[in-house]
């Protein structure tokens, strides 16, 4: 039963990550491409959707790791690298929008530089924090693996 739950949680995390990477990250190109009525994808909507998708993917990854009896250090390593990929991709997408700041369409809608800058800062800070966690957990993993009598790590058999 536990293995089935782990597989289901892993599939849900993977499905959310695929939708995030395949649908919502590329949608960054449609930000502030608003029609005459102002209907379209706004920067805040995109950020909320990507943030919720990323957090859901991380949550299901943590749940899958916890049901599979994965050690905390292994779970931290995997989760931090998954988070780094997600936050880094979102920040990279936002940085790619810089060239579109200040461009106003025929309806008077566009992406202001201040809006863009205010959205890039938190995603960049989150990416830096998650990168720190990912690198430190990798250093911890490599240190524990090489330590005699250290805990089994990254698929090493336990005695």
DSSP file (Angstrom, degrees, kcal/mol; ACC not computed):
  #  RESIDUE AA STRUCTURE BP1 BP2  ACC     N-H-->O    O-->H-N    N-H-->O    O-->H-N    TCO  KAPPA ALPHA  PHI   PSI    X-CA   Y-CA   Z-CA
    1    1 A X     >        0   0    0      0, 0.0     4,-2.2     0, 0.0     5,-0.2   0.000 360.0 360.0 360.0 -40.4    0.0    0.0    0.0
    2    2 A X  H  >  +     0   0    0      1,-0.2     4,-2.5     2,-0.2     5,-0.2   0.900 360.0  51.5 -64.6 -40.1    2.8    2.4    0.9
    3    3 A X  H  > S+     0   0    0      2,-0.2     4,-2.5     1,-0.2    -1,-0.2   0.897 108.9  51.2 -64.5 -39.7    4.5    1.8   -2.5
    4    4 A X  H  > S+     0   0    0      2,-0.2     4,-2.5     1,-0.2    -1,-0.2   0.916 110.8  48.3 -63.2 -42.8    1.3    2.5   -4.3
    5    5 A X  H  X S+     0   0    0     -4,-2.2     4,-2.7     2,-0.2     5,-0.2   0.907 111.4  50.4 -63.5 -41.8    0.9    5.8   -2.4
    6    6 A X  H  X S+     0   0    0     -4,-2.5     4,-2.3     2,-0.2    -2,-0.2   0.920 111.3  48.1 -61.8 -44.5    4.5    6.7   -3.1
    7    7 A X  H  X S+     0   0    0     -4,-2.5     4,-2.5     2,-0.2    -2,-0.2   0.916 112.5  48.9 -63.6 -43.4    4.0    6.0   -6.8
    8    8 A X  H  X S+     0   0    0     -4,-2.5     4,-2.4     2,-0.2    -2,-0.2   0.928 112.4  47.4 -63.3 -45.0    0.8    8.1   -7.0
    9    9 A X  H  X S+     0   0    0     -4,-2.7     4,-2.4     1,-0.2    -1,-0.2   0.888 112.2  50.6 -63.7 -38.1    2.3   11.0   -5.2
   10   10 A X  H  X S+     0   0    0     -4,-2.3     4,-2.5    -5,-0.2    -2,-0.2   0.913 110.2  49.5 -65.1 -42.4    5.3   10.9   -7.5
   11   11 A X  H  X S+     0   0    0     -4,-2.5     4,-2.8     2,-0.2    -2,-0.2   0.902 110.9  49.5 -63.6 -40.6    3.1   10.8  -10.5
   12   12 A X  H  X S+     0   0    0     -4,-2.4     4,-2.6     2,-0.2     5,-0.2   0.934 112.0  48.1 -63.8 -45.2    1.1   13.8   -9.3
   13   13 A X  H  X S+     0   0    0     -4,-2.4     4,-2.1     1,-0.2    -2,-0.2   0.910 114.3  47.0 -60.9 -41.9    4.3   15.8   -8.6
   14   14 A X  H  X S+     0   0    0     -4,-2.5     4,-2.4     2,-0.2    -2,-0.2   0.910 111.4  50.6 -66.8 -42.2    5.6   14.9  -12.0
   15   15 A X  H  X S+     0   0    0     -4,-2.8     4,-2.4     2,-0.2     5,-0.2   0.918 111.2  48.0 -62.7 -44.2    2.3   15.8  -13.7
   16   16 A X  H  X S+     0   0    0     -4,-2.6     4,-2.6     1,-0.2    -1,-0.2   0.911 112.0  50.4 -62.5 -41.4    2.2   19.2  -12.0
   17   17 A X  H  X S+     0   0    0     -4,-2.1     4,-2.7    -5,-0.2    -2,-0.2   0.885 110.3  49.6 -64.5 -38.3    5.9   19.8  -13.0
   18   18 A X  H  X S+     0   0    0     -4,-2.4     4,-3.0     2,-0.2     5,-0.3   0.920 112.4  46.8 -66.7 -43.6    5.1   18.9  -16.6
   19   19 A X  H  X>S+     0   0    0     -4,-2.4     4,-2.5     2,-0.2     5,-1.4   0.912 113.6  49.9 -63.6 -41.6    2.1   21.3  -16.7
   20   20 A X  I  <>S+     0   0    0     -4,-2.6     5,-2.5    -5,-0.2     6,-0.2   0.943 118.4  37.6 -60.8 -48.5    4.2   24.0  -15.1
   21   21 A X  I  <5S+     0   0    0     -4,-2.7     5,-0.3     3,-0.2    -2,-0.2   0.840 124.4  39.9 -74.3 -33.2    7.1   23.6  -17.5
   22   22 A X  I  <5S+     0   0    0     -4,-3.0    -3,-0.2    -5,-0.2    -2,-0.2   0.761 131.3  15.1 -89.9 -25.3    4.9   22.9  -20.6
   23   23 A X  I  X5S+     0   0    0     -4,-2.5     4,-0.8    -5,-0.3    -3,-0.2   0.801 125.8  36.7-114.9 -54.5    2.1   25.4  -20.2
   24   24 A X  I  4<S+     0   0    0     -5,-1.4     4,-0.2     2,-0.2    -3,-0.2   0.861 112.5  51.6 -83.3 -35.1    2.7   28.1  -17.6
   25   25 A X  T >4<S+     0   0    0     -5,-2.5     3,-1.5    -6,-0.2    -1,-0.2   0.943 112.5  46.8 -66.6 -44.3    6.3   28.9  -18.0
   26   26 A X  G >4 S+     0   0    0     -5,-0.3     3,-1.6     1,-0.3    -1,-0.2   0.758  96.9  74.6 -66.2 -20.8    6.0   29.4  -21.8
   27   27 A X  G ><  +     0   0    0     -4,-0.8     3,-2.0     1,-0.3    -1,-0.3   0.579  69.7  90.5 -67.1  -6.5    2.9   31.5  -21.1
   28   28 A X  G X  S+     0   0    0     -3,-1.5     3,-1.3     1,-0.3    -1,-0.3   0.795  76.1  65.1 -59.0 -26.5    5.3   34.3  -20.0
   29   29 A X  G <  S+     0   0    0     -3,-1.6    -1,-0.3     1,-0.2    -2,-0.2   0.666  97.9  54.2 -70.5 -15.3    5.3   35.4  -23.6
   30   30 A X  G X  S+     0   0    0     -3,-2.0     3,-1.6    -4,-0.1    11,-0.6   0.392  78.4 127.6 -98.2   2.4    1.6   36.4  -23.3
   31   31 A X  B <  S-a   41   0A   0     -3,-1.3    11,-0.2     1,-0.3    80,-0.1  -0.374  82.7  -0.7 -64.9 135.1    2.0   38.6  -20.3
   32   32 A X  T 3  S+     0   0    0      9,-3.0     2,-1.2     1,-0.2    -1,-0.3   0.669  87.7 132.4  59.5  20.6    0.5   42.0  -20.6
   33   33 A X    <   +     0   0    0     -3,-1.6     2,-0.2     8,-0.4     8,-0.2  -0.584  40.3 169.2 -93.1  69.5   -0.6   41.3  -24.2
   34   34 A X        -     0   0    0     -2,-1.2    73,-0.2     6,-0.1    75,-0.2  -0.547  28.6-133.6 -92.6 147.6   -4.0   42.7  -23.3
   35   35 A X    >   -     0   0    0      4,-1.9     3,-1.2    -2,-0.2    -1,-0.1  -0.057  44.6 -77.8 -82.8-169.5   -6.8   43.5  -25.7
   36   36 A X  T 3  S+     0   0    0      1,-0.3    -2,-0.1     2,-0.1    -1,-0.0   0.833 132.5  50.0 -62.6 -33.3   -8.9   46.6  -25.8
   37   37 A X  T 3  S-     0   0    0      2,-0.1    -1,-0.3     1,-0.0     3,-0.1   0.572 117.1-111.8 -82.1  -8.2  -11.0   45.4  -22.9
   38   38 A X    <   +     0   0    0     -3,-1.2     2,-0.3     1,-0.3    -2,-0.1   0.503  69.4 145.2  88.7   4.6   -7.9   44.7  -20.8
   39   39 A X        +     0   0    0     -5,-0.0    -4,-1.9     2,-0.0    -1,-0.3  -0.589  29.2  78.2 -78.5 136.9   -8.6   41.0  -20.9
   40   40 A X  S    S-     0   0    0     -2,-0.3     2,-0.6    -6,-0.2    -6,-0.1  -0.954  86.5 -40.0 156.1-169.1   -5.5   38.8  -21.1
   41   41 A X  B     -a   31   0A   0    -11,-0.6    -9,-3.0    -2,-0.3    -8,-0.4  -0.765  53.4-160.7 -91.8 119.4   -2.7   37.4  -18.9
   42   42 A X     >  -     0   0    0     -2,-0.6     4,-2.2   -11,-0.2     5,-0.2  -0.613  28.6-113.8 -96.2 159.9   -1.4   39.8  -16.3
   43   43 A X  H  > S+     0   0    0      1,-0.2     4,-2.4    -2,-0.2     5,-0.2   0.896 115.2  51.3 -59.3 -44.1    2.0   39.6  -14.6
   44   44 A X  H  > S+     0   0    0      1,-0.2     4,-2.3     2,-0.2    -1,-0.2   0.887 108.9  50.7 -63.0 -40.0    0.4   39.0  -11.2
   45   45 A X  H  > S+     0   0    0      2,-0.2     4,-2.4     1,-0.2    -1,-0.2   0.918 110.8  49.1 -63.5 -43.2   -1.8   36.2  -12.5
   46   46 A X  H  X S+     0   0    0     -4,-2.2     4,-2.7     1,-0.2     5,-0.2   0.928 111.8  48.6 -62.4 -45.0    1.2   34.4  -14.1
   47   47 A X  H  X S+     0   0    0     -4,-2.4     4,-2.7     1,-0.2    -1,-0.2   0.904 111.7  48.7 -63.5 -41.8    3.3   34.7  -11.0
   48   48 A X  H  X S+     0   0    0     -4,-2.3     4,-2.7     2,-0.2     5,-0.2   0.928 113.5  46.9 -64.3 -44.4    0.5   33.3   -8.7
   49   49 A X  H  X S+     0   0    0     -4,-2.4     4,-2.4     2,-0.2    -2,-0.2   0.932 115.4  44.6 -64.5 -46.2   -0.2   30.4  -11.1
   50   50 A X  H  X S+     0   0    0     -4,-2.7     4,-2.7    -5,-0.2     5,-0.2   0.912 114.4  50.3 -64.7 -42.0    3.5   29.5  -11.4
   51   51 A X  H  X S+     0   0    0     -4,-2.7     4,-2.6    -5,-0.2    -2,-0.2   0.918 112.0  46.2 -62.7 -44.5    4.0   29.9   -7.7
   52   52 A X  H  X S+     0   0    0     -4,-2.7     4,-2.5     2,-0.2    -1,-0.2   0.916 114.4  48.5 -65.0 -43.0    1.1   27.7   -6.8
   53   53 A X  H  X S+     0   0    0     -4,-2.4     4,-2.2    -5,-0.2    -2,-0.2   0.904 113.1  47.6 -63.0 -41.7    2.2   25.1   -9.3
   54   54 A X  H  X S+     0   0    0     -4,-2.7     4,-2.3     2,-0.2    -2,-0.2   0.930 113.5  46.6 -66.0 -46.0    5.8   25.1   -8.1
   55   55 A X  H  X S+     0   0    0     -4,-2.6     4,-2.7     1,-0.2    -2,-0.2   0.881 112.2  51.3 -65.4 -37.1    4.8   24.8   -4.5
   56   56 A X  H  X S+     0   0    0     -4,-2.5     4,-2.6     2,-0.2     5,-0.2   0.910 110.0  49.5 -65.5 -40.8    2.3   22.0   -5.3
   57   57 A X  H  X S+     0   0    0     -4,-2.2     4,-1.8     2,-0.2    -2,-0.2   0.916 113.3  46.1 -63.0 -42.9    5.0   20.1   -7.1
   58   58 A X  H  X S+     0   0    0     -4,-2.3     4,-2.6     2,-0.2    -2,-0.2   0.910 111.8  52.2 -65.9 -42.1    7.4   20.6   -4.2
   59   59 A X  H  X S+     0   0    0     -4,-2.7     4,-2.6     1,-0.2    -2,-0.2   0.932 111.2  45.6 -60.1 -47.5    4.7   19.5   -1.7
   60   60 A X  H  X S+     0   0    0     -4,-2.6     4,-2.4     2,-0.2    -1,-0.2   0.833 111.2  53.9 -68.1 -30.6    3.9   16.3   -3.6
   61   61 A X  H  X S+     0   0    0     -4,-1.8     4,-2.5    -5,-0.2    -2,-0.2   0.934 110.1  46.8 -64.6 -45.8    7.6   15.6   -3.9
   62   62 A X  H  X S+     0   0    0     -4,-2.6     4,-2.4     2,-0.2    -2,-0.2   0.918 113.3  49.0 -61.6 -44.2    8.1   15.9   -0.1
   63   63 A X  H  X S+     0   0    0     -4,-2.6     4,-2.1     2,-0.2    -1,-0.2   0.909 111.3  49.4 -63.0 -41.9    5.0   13.7    0.5
   64   64 A X  H  X S+     0   0    0     -4,-2.4     4,-1.1     1,-0.2    -1,-0.2   0.909 112.7  47.6 -63.7 -41.3    6.3   11.1   -2.0
   65   65 A X  H  <>S+     0   0    0     -4,-2.5     5,-2.1     1,-0.2    -2,-0.2   0.879 111.4  50.6 -67.1 -37.1    9.7   11.1   -0.3
   66   66 A X  H ><5S+     0   0    0     -4,-2.4     3,-1.0     1,-0.2    -1,-0.2   0.857 109.7  49.6 -71.7 -33.5    8.2   10.9    3.2
   67   67 A X  H 3<5S+     0   0    0     -4,-2.1    -1,-0.2     1,-0.2    -2,-0.2   0.715 105.8  57.9 -76.4 -18.8    6.0    7.9    2.3
   68   68 A X  T 3<5S-     0   0    0     -4,-1.1    -1,-0.2    -5,-0.2    -2,-0.2   0.313 113.7-116.4 -92.2  10.7    8.9    6.1    0.7
   69   69 A X  T < 5 +     0   0    0     -3,-1.0     2,-0.2     1,-0.2    -3,-0.2   0.823  53.4 170.2  59.6  34.7   10.9    6.2    4.0
   70   70 A X      < -     0   0    0     -5,-2.1    -1,-0.2    -6,-0.1    -2,-0.0  -0.554  38.5-106.8 -75.5 139.4   13.6    8.4    2.5
   71   71 A X     >  -     0   0    0     -2,-0.2     4,-2.6     1,-0.1     5,-0.2  -0.267  27.4-113.2 -64.5 154.5   16.0    9.8    4.9
   72   72 A X  H  > S+     0   0    0      1,-0.2     4,-2.9     2,-0.2     5,-0.2   0.892 115.2  51.5 -57.7 -43.4   15.7   13.5    5.7
   73   73 A X  H  > S+     0   0    0      2,-0.2     4,-1.9     1,-0.2    -1,-0.2   0.881 111.6  46.8 -66.2 -36.8   19.1   14.4    4.1
   74   74 A X  H  > S+     0   0    0      2,-0.2     4,-2.5     1,-0.2     5,-0.2   0.922 113.8  48.6 -67.7 -43.8   18.2   12.6    0.8
   75   75 A X  H  X S+     0   0    0     -4,-2.6     4,-2.9     1,-0.2     5,-0.3   0.896 110.7  50.8 -62.5 -40.8   14.7   14.2    0.8
   76   76 A X  H  X S+     0   0    0     -4,-2.9     4,-2.5    -5,-0.2     5,-0.2   0.906 110.5  50.0 -63.1 -41.3   16.3   17.6    1.4
   77   77 A X  H  X S+     0   0    0     -4,-1.9     4,-1.8    -5,-0.2    -2,-0.2   0.954 115.5  41.3 -62.2 -50.3   18.7   17.1   -1.5
   78   78 A X  H  X S+     0   0    0     -4,-2.5     4,-2.2     1,-0.2    -2,-0.2   0.937 117.6  46.8 -64.9 -47.3   16.1   16.0   -3.9
   79   79 A X  H  X S+     0   0    0     -4,-2.9     4,-2.7     1,-0.2     5,-0.2   0.895 110.7  51.6 -64.7 -40.5   13.5   18.6   -2.9
   80   80 A X  H  X S+     0   0    0     -4,-2.5     4,-2.2    -5,-0.3    54,-0.3   0.878 111.6  46.9 -67.2 -35.4   16.0   21.5   -2.9
   81   81 A X  H  X S+     0   0    0     -4,-1.8     4,-2.1    -5,-0.2    -1,-0.2   0.871 111.8  50.5 -73.9 -34.9   17.2   20.7   -6.4
   82   82 A X  H  X S+     0   0    0     -4,-2.2     4,-2.1     2,-0.2    -2,-0.2   0.933 113.4  46.6 -62.5 -44.9   13.6   20.3   -7.7
   83   83 A X  H  X S+     0   0    0     -4,-2.7     4,-3.1     1,-0.2     5,-0.4   0.892 109.2  54.6 -64.5 -39.7   12.8   23.7   -6.1
   84   84 A X  H  X S+     0   0    0     -4,-2.2     4,-2.5    46,-0.2     5,-0.3   0.921 108.5  48.6 -61.1 -43.5   16.0   25.2   -7.6
   85   85 A X  H  X S+     0   0    0     -4,-2.1     4,-2.2     2,-0.2    -1,-0.2   0.926 115.5  44.7 -61.2 -44.2   14.9   24.1  -11.1
   86   86 A X  H  X S+     0   0    0     -4,-2.1     4,-2.2     2,-0.2    -2,-0.2   0.955 117.5  41.2 -66.9 -51.6   11.4   25.6  -10.6
   87   87 A X  H  X S+     0   0    0     -4,-3.1     4,-2.6     1,-0.2    40,-0.2   0.896 115.9  51.5 -64.9 -39.5   12.4   28.9   -9.1
   88   88 A X  H  X S+     0   0    0     -4,-2.5     4,-2.5    -5,-0.4    -1,-0.2   0.901 109.8  49.4 -63.8 -40.5   15.3   29.3  -11.5
   89   89 A X  H  X S+     0   0    0     -4,-2.2     4,-2.4    -5,-0.3    -2,-0.2   0.914 111.9  48.4 -64.9 -42.1   13.1   28.6  -14.5
   90   90 A X  H  X S+     0   0    0     -4,-2.2     4,-2.2     2,-0.2    -2,-0.2   0.923 113.2  47.2 -64.5 -43.6   10.5   31.2  -13.3
   91   91 A X  H  X S+     0   0    0     -4,-2.6     4,-2.5    32,-0.2    -2,-0.2   0.905 111.7  50.9 -63.9 -40.7   13.2   33.8  -12.6
   92   92 A X  H  X S+     0   0    0     -4,-2.5     4,-1.8     2,-0.2    -2,-0.2   0.897 109.2  51.2 -64.1 -39.8   14.7   33.1  -16.1
   93   93 A X  H  X S+     0   0    0     -4,-2.4     4,-0.6     1,-0.2    -1,-0.2   0.922 111.3  47.7 -62.4 -42.9   11.3   33.5  -17.7
   94   94 A X  H >< S+     0   0    0     -4,-2.2     3,-1.0     1,-0.2     4,-0.3   0.893 109.6  52.5 -66.4 -38.7   10.8   36.9  -15.9
   95   95 A X  H >< S+     0   0    0     -4,-2.5     3,-1.4     1,-0.2     4,-0.3   0.850 102.4  60.3 -64.0 -32.1   14.3   38.0  -16.9
   96   96 A X  H 3< S+     0   0    0     -4,-1.8     3,-0.5     1,-0.3    -1,-0.2   0.705  96.5  62.6 -68.2 -17.2   13.5   37.2  -20.6
   97   97 A X  T X< S+     0   0    0     -3,-1.0     3,-2.3    -4,-0.6     4,-0.4   0.571  73.9  94.1 -81.6  -9.2   10.6   39.7  -20.4
   98   98 A X  G X  S+     0   0    0     -3,-1.4     3,-1.6    -4,-0.3    -1,-0.2   0.855  78.8  58.6 -56.0 -37.2   12.9   42.7  -19.8
   99   99 A X  G 3  S+     0   0    0     -3,-0.5    -1,-0.3    -4,-0.3    -2,-0.1   0.688 102.4  55.3 -65.4 -17.3   13.0   43.5  -23.5
  100  100 A X  G X  S+     0   0    0     -3,-2.3     3,-1.3    -4,-0.1    11,-0.6   0.432  79.6 114.7 -96.4   0.5    9.2   43.9  -23.5
  101  101 A X  B <  S+b  111   0B   0     -3,-1.6    11,-0.2    -4,-0.4     3,-0.1  -0.488  80.5  18.0 -71.9 140.2    9.1   46.5  -20.7
  102  102 A X  T 3  S+     0   0    0      9,-3.2     2,-0.6     1,-0.3    -1,-0.2   0.386  89.8 127.1  83.1  -3.9    7.8   49.9  -21.8
  103  103 A X    <   -     0   0    0     -3,-1.3     8,-0.6     8,-0.3     2,-0.4  -0.781  41.5-165.9 -89.1 119.9    6.3   48.5  -25.0
  104  104 A X  B     -C  110   0C   0     -2,-0.6     6,-0.2     6,-0.2    -3,-0.0  -0.888   9.9-138.8-108.8 133.2    2.6   49.6  -25.2
  105  105 A X    >   -     0   0    0      4,-3.1     3,-2.0    -2,-0.4   -70,-0.0  -0.161  39.8 -85.4 -80.9-177.3    0.2   48.0  -27.6
  106  106 A X  T 3  S+     0   0    0      1,-0.3    -1,-0.1     2,-0.1   -71,-0.1   0.661 128.1  56.4 -65.5 -14.8   -2.4   49.9  -29.7
  107  107 A X  T 3  S-     0   0    0    -73,-0.2    -1,-0.3     2,-0.2     3,-0.1   0.425 119.4-106.0 -96.0   0.2   -4.8   49.7  -26.8
  108  108 A X  S <  S+     0   0    0     -3,-2.0     2,-0.3     1,-0.3    -2,-0.1   0.603  78.8 128.3  87.6  11.9   -2.5   51.4  -24.3
  109  109 A X        +     0   0    0    -75,-0.2    -4,-3.1     2,-0.0    -1,-0.3  -0.782  23.9 127.2-101.9 146.5   -1.6   48.2  -22.4
  110  110 A X  B     -C  104   0C   0     -2,-0.3     2,-0.7    -6,-0.2    -6,-0.2  -0.978  58.3 -77.1-176.9 178.8    1.9   47.1  -21.7
  111  111 A X  B     -b  101   0B   0     -8,-0.6    -9,-3.2   -11,-0.6    -8,-0.3  -0.843  41.6-144.6 -99.2 116.0    4.4   46.0  -19.1
  112  112 A X     >  -     0   0    0     -2,-0.7     4,-2.2   -11,-0.2     5,-0.2  -0.484  17.2-125.1 -77.8 149.4    5.9   48.8  -17.0
  113  113 A X  H  > S+     0   0    0      1,-0.2     4,-2.9     2,-0.2     5,-0.2   0.881 110.7  54.8 -61.5 -39.4    9.5   48.5  -15.9
  114  114 A X  H  > S+     0   0    0      2,-0.2     4,-2.4     1,-0.2    -1,-0.2   0.893 108.0  48.7 -63.0 -40.9    8.6   49.0  -12.3
  115  115 A X  H  > S+     0   0    0      2,-0.2     4,-1.4     1,-0.2    -1,-0.2   0.930 113.5  47.4 -62.4 -45.8    6.1   46.1  -12.4
  116  116 A X  H  X S+     0   0    0     -4,-2.2     4,-1.9     1,-0.2     3,-0.3   0.938 113.3  47.3 -62.0 -47.2    8.7   43.9  -14.1
  117  117 A X  H  X S+     0   0    0     -4,-2.9     4,-1.9     1,-0.2    -1,-0.2   0.902 109.7  52.9 -63.0 -42.5   11.4   44.8  -11.6
  118  118 A X  H  X S+     0   0    0     -4,-2.4     4,-0.7     1,-0.2    -1,-0.2   0.786 112.6  45.8 -65.3 -26.8    9.1   44.3   -8.6
  119  119 A X  H  X S+     0   0    0     -4,-1.4     4,-1.0    -3,-0.3    -1,-0.2   0.797 109.7  53.1 -85.4 -29.3    8.3   40.8   -9.8
  120  120 A X  H  X S+     0   0    0     -4,-1.9     4,-2.4    -5,-0.2     5,-0.2   0.878  98.6  64.7 -72.7 -37.8   11.9   39.8  -10.6
  121  121 A X  H  X S+     0   0    0     -4,-1.9     4,-2.5     1,-0.2     5,-0.2   0.925 103.6  42.4 -57.5 -53.4   13.3   40.6   -7.2
  122  122 A X  H  X S+     0   0    0     -4,-0.7     4,-2.6     1,-0.2    -1,-0.2   0.894 115.4  50.0 -64.3 -36.6   11.4   38.0   -5.1
  123  123 A X  H  X S+     0   0    0     -4,-1.0     4,-2.1     2,-0.2    -1,-0.2   0.876 112.0  48.4 -68.1 -35.3   11.9   35.3   -7.6
  124  124 A X  H  X S+     0   0    0     -4,-2.4     4,-2.3     2,-0.2    -2,-0.2   0.912 112.4  47.9 -69.2 -42.5   15.6   36.0   -7.8
  125  125 A X  H  X S+     0   0    0     -4,-2.5     4,-2.4    -5,-0.2    -2,-0.2   0.922 112.2  49.8 -63.3 -43.4   15.9   36.0   -4.0
  126  126 A X  H  X S+     0   0    0     -4,-2.6     4,-2.5    -5,-0.2     5,-0.2   0.905 110.2  50.9 -61.9 -41.1   14.0   32.8   -3.7
  127  127 A X  H  X S+     0   0    0     -4,-2.1     4,-2.4   -40,-0.2    -1,-0.2   0.914 110.4  49.0 -62.3 -42.8   16.3   31.2   -6.4
  128  128 A X  H  X S+     0   0    0     -4,-2.3     4,-2.0     2,-0.2    -2,-0.2   0.910 112.8  47.3 -64.3 -42.2   19.4   32.3   -4.5
  129  129 A X  H  X S+     0   0    0     -4,-2.4     4,-2.1     2,-0.2    -2,-0.2   0.913 114.2  46.2 -65.8 -42.7   18.0   30.9   -1.2
  130  130 A X  H  X S+     0   0    0     -4,-2.5     4,-2.7     2,-0.2   -46,-0.2   0.870 110.1  54.4 -68.9 -35.5   17.0   27.6   -2.8
  131  131 A X  H  X S+     0   0    0     -4,-2.4     4,-2.7    -5,-0.2     5,-0.3   0.904 107.4  51.0 -63.0 -40.2   20.4   27.4   -4.6
  132  132 A X  H  X S+     0   0    0     -4,-2.0     4,-2.5     1,-0.2     5,-0.2   0.927 112.0  46.5 -61.1 -45.0   22.1   27.8   -1.2
  133  133 A X  H  X S+     0   0    0     -4,-2.1     4,-2.3     2,-0.2    -2,-0.2   0.898 113.4  49.4 -64.2 -40.2   20.0   25.0    0.3
  134  134 A X  H  X S+     0   0    0     -4,-2.7     4,-1.9   -54,-0.3    -2,-0.2   0.932 114.2  43.4 -65.9 -46.0   20.7   22.7   -2.8
  135  135 A X  H  X S+     0   0    0     -4,-2.7     4,-2.5     2,-0.2    -2,-0.2   0.918 115.2  48.6 -67.5 -42.9   24.4   23.3   -2.7
  136  136 A X  H  X S+     0   0    0     -4,-2.5     4,-2.3    -5,-0.3    -1,-0.2   0.882 111.6  49.6 -66.4 -36.4   24.7   22.9    1.1
  137  137 A X  H  X S+     0   0    0     -4,-2.3     4,-2.3    -5,-0.2    -1,-0.2   0.862 111.0  50.4 -69.9 -33.0   22.6   19.7    1.0
  138  138 A X  H  X S+     0   0    0     -4,-1.9     4,-2.6     2,-0.2    -2,-0.2   0.913 110.7  48.6 -67.7 -42.0   24.8   18.3   -1.8
  139  139 A X  H  X S+     0   0    0     -4,-2.5     4,-2.3     2,-0.2    -2,-0.2   0.915 112.3  49.3 -62.0 -42.6   27.9   19.1    0.2
  140  140 A X  H  X S+     0   0    0     -4,-2.3     4,-2.6     2,-0.2     5,-0.2   0.915 111.1  50.1 -61.3 -43.5   26.4   17.4    3.2
  141  141 A X  H  X S+     0   0    0     -4,-2.3     4,-2.0     1,-0.2    -2,-0.2   0.921 112.2  45.9 -63.2 -44.6   25.5   14.4    1.1
  142  142 A X  H  X S+     0   0    0     -4,-2.6     4,-1.4     1,-0.2    -1,-0.2   0.876 113.6  50.1 -67.3 -36.5   29.0   14.0   -0.3
  143  143 A X  H  X S+     0   0    0     -4,-2.3     4,-0.7    -5,-0.2    -2,-0.2   0.902 112.1  46.5 -67.7 -41.7   30.5   14.5    3.2
  144  144 A X  H  < S+     0   0    0     -4,-2.6     3,-0.4     1,-0.2     6,-0.2   0.855 109.1  55.5 -68.7 -35.0   28.3   11.9    4.8
  145  145 A X  H  < S+     0   0    0     -4,-2.0    -1,-0.2     1,-0.2    -2,-0.2   0.874 111.5  43.2 -66.1 -36.4   28.9    9.4    2.0
  146  146 A X  H  < S+     0   0    0     -4,-1.4     2,-0.4    -5,-0.2    -1,-0.2   0.549  92.6  99.8 -87.3  -7.6   32.7    9.6    2.5
  147  147 A X  S >< S-     0   0    0     -4,-0.7     3,-2.1    -3,-0.4     2,-0.2  -0.666  79.3-120.7 -82.4 126.2   32.5    9.5    6.3
  148  148 A X  T 3  S+     0   0    0     -2,-0.4     3,-0.1     1,-0.3    -2,-0.1  -0.468 100.7  12.9 -64.2 132.9   33.2    6.0    7.8
  149  149 A X  T 3  S+     0   0    0      1,-0.2    -1,-0.3    -2,-0.2     3,-0.1   0.528  97.0 144.8  78.6   5.1   30.2    4.9    9.8
  150  150 A X    <   -     0   0    0     -3,-2.1    -1,-0.2    -6,-0.2     3,-0.1  -0.233  59.9 -83.6 -70.3 165.5   28.1    7.7    8.2
  151  151 A X        -     0   0    0      1,-0.1    -1,-0.1    -3,-0.1    -4,-0.1  -0.363  53.0 -93.6 -68.9 148.6   24.5    7.2    7.5
  152  152 A X        -     0   0    0     -3,-0.1     2,-0.4     3,-0.0    -1,-0.1  -0.360  53.8-174.0 -60.4 142.1   23.6    5.5    4.2
  153  153 A X    >   +     0   0    0      1,-0.1     3,-0.9     4,-0.1     4,-0.0  -0.997  45.7   5.6-146.4 144.6   22.9    8.1    1.6
  154  154 A X  T 3  S-     0   0    0     -2,-0.4    -1,-0.1     1,-0.3     3,-0.1   0.904 133.2 -35.6  51.6  53.3   21.7    8.3   -2.0
  155  155 A X  T 3  S+     0   0    0      1,-0.3    -1,-0.3    -3,-0.1     2,-0.2   0.494  94.6 144.9  87.2   2.5   20.8    4.7   -2.5
  156  156 A X    <   -     0   0    0     -3,-0.9    -1,-0.3     1,-0.1     2,-0.1  -0.542  56.9-107.4 -72.1 140.6   23.5    3.1   -0.5
  157  157 A X        -     0   0    0     -2,-0.2     2,-0.3    -3,-0.1    -4,-0.1  -0.411  29.5-127.3 -68.8 143.2   22.3    0.0    1.3
  158  158 A X              0   0    0      1,-0.1    -1,-0.1    -2,-0.1    -7,-0.0  -0.657 360.0 360.0 -88.7 148.6   21.8    0.2    5.0
  159  159 A X              0   0    0     -2,-0.3    -1,-0.1     0, 0.0    -2,-0.0   0.411 360.0 360.0-100.7 360.0   23.5   -2.4    7.2
